[in-house]
Amino acid sequence: MPWGMYEGGNFLVSLTVGFGIVSIIMILGFYLLIKSINDLKNSMISIENKVENVNTKVKEIADQLEEI
């Protein structure tokens, strides 16, 4: 269909709806990105805590072995 066959109102409505759908998709993607970054940060914190716990246990065992 050539562009001249569209009425101005219908074209503007379809353009507005299209941009609305694209903006909703972008907002949803941004939300999922922020959520995944937050989950990654939380998992890194838990890994760091586990490493610190292992380091303290290794130091305690080393101290016990030095006493023997």
Kinemage of the C-alpha trace (Angstrom):
@kinemage 1
@onewidth
@group {chain A} dominant
@subgroup {mainchain}
@vectorlist {calphas} color= white
{ca met a 1} P 0.000 0.000 0.000
{ca pro a 2} L 1.366 3.402 -0.825
{ca trp a 3} L 1.739 5.917 1.965
{ca gly a 4} L -0.974 8.137 0.501
{ca met a 5} L -3.684 5.617 1.327
{ca tyr a 6} L -3.201 5.919 5.088
{ca glu a 7} L -5.250 8.429 6.993
{ca gly a 8} L -3.226 10.738 9.211
{ca gly a 9} L -4.956 9.735 12.449
{ca asn a 10} L -4.541 6.012 11.961
{ca phe a 11} L -0.870 6.407 11.100
{ca leu a 12} L -0.203 8.507 14.198
{ca val a 13} L -2.084 6.063 16.418
{ca ser a 14} L -0.169 3.099 15.037
{ca leu a 15} L 3.109 4.995 15.404
{ca thr a 16} L 2.278 5.866 19.023
{ca val a 17} L 1.282 2.287 19.826
{ca gly a 18} L 4.484 0.996 18.212
{ca phe a 19} L 6.675 3.331 20.240
{ca gly a 20} L 4.708 2.385 23.365
{ca ile a 21} L 5.346 -1.309 22.800
{ca val a 22} L 9.042 -0.684 22.151
{ca ser a 23} L 9.332 1.446 25.294
{ca ile a 24} L 7.628 -1.244 27.404
{ca ile a 25} L 10.065 -3.843 26.055
{ca met a 26} L 13.022 -1.557 26.814
{ca ile a 27} L 11.812 -0.860 30.364
{ca leu a 28} L 11.281 -4.578 30.978
{ca gly a 29} L 14.770 -5.353 29.651
{ca phe a 30} L 16.318 -2.653 31.831
{ca tyr a 31} L 14.497 -4.041 34.887
{ca leu a 32} L 15.736 -7.562 34.154
{ca leu a 33} L 19.284 -6.242 33.667
{ca ile a 34} L 19.244 -4.417 37.009
{ca lys a 35} L 17.764 -7.487 38.720
{ca ser a 36} L 20.444 -9.796 37.292
{ca ile a 37} L 23.213 -7.371 38.305
{ca asn a 38} L 21.799 -7.310 41.850
{ca asp a 39} L 21.643 -11.124 41.947
{ca leu a 40} L 25.239 -11.309 40.704
{ca lys a 41} L 26.333 -8.859 43.399
{ca asn a 42} L 24.607 -10.928 46.089
{ca ser a 43} L 26.225 -14.148 44.879
{ca met a 44} L 29.656 -12.480 44.853
{ca ile a 45} L 29.114 -11.325 48.442
{ca ser a 46} L 28.188 -14.858 49.513
{ca ile a 47} L 31.267 -16.278 47.743
{ca glu a 48} L 33.491 -13.721 49.495
{ca asn a 49} L 31.965 -14.662 52.854
{ca lys a 50} L 32.608 -18.352 52.192
{ca val a 51} L 36.236 -17.624 51.268
{ca glu a 52} L 36.685 -15.602 54.470
{ca asn a 53} L 35.226 -18.463 56.506
{ca val a 54} L 37.620 -20.914 54.841
{ca asn a 55} L 40.558 -18.599 55.560
{ca thr a 56} L 39.659 -18.351 59.249
{ca lys a 57} L 39.262 -22.131 59.523
{ca val a 58} L 42.628 -22.677 57.827
{ca lys a 59} L 44.265 -20.255 60.271
{ca glu a 60} L 42.655 -22.035 63.224
{ca ile a 61} L 43.853 -25.428 61.985
{ca ala a 62} L 47.342 -24.038 61.350
{ca asp a 63} L 47.443 -22.646 64.893
{ca gln a 64} L 46.345 -26.003 66.303
{ca leu a 65} L 49.038 -27.790 64.297
{ca glu a 66} L 51.676 -25.355 65.549
{ca glu a 67} L 50.697 -26.182 69.133
{ca ile a 68} L 51.252 -29.866 68.461
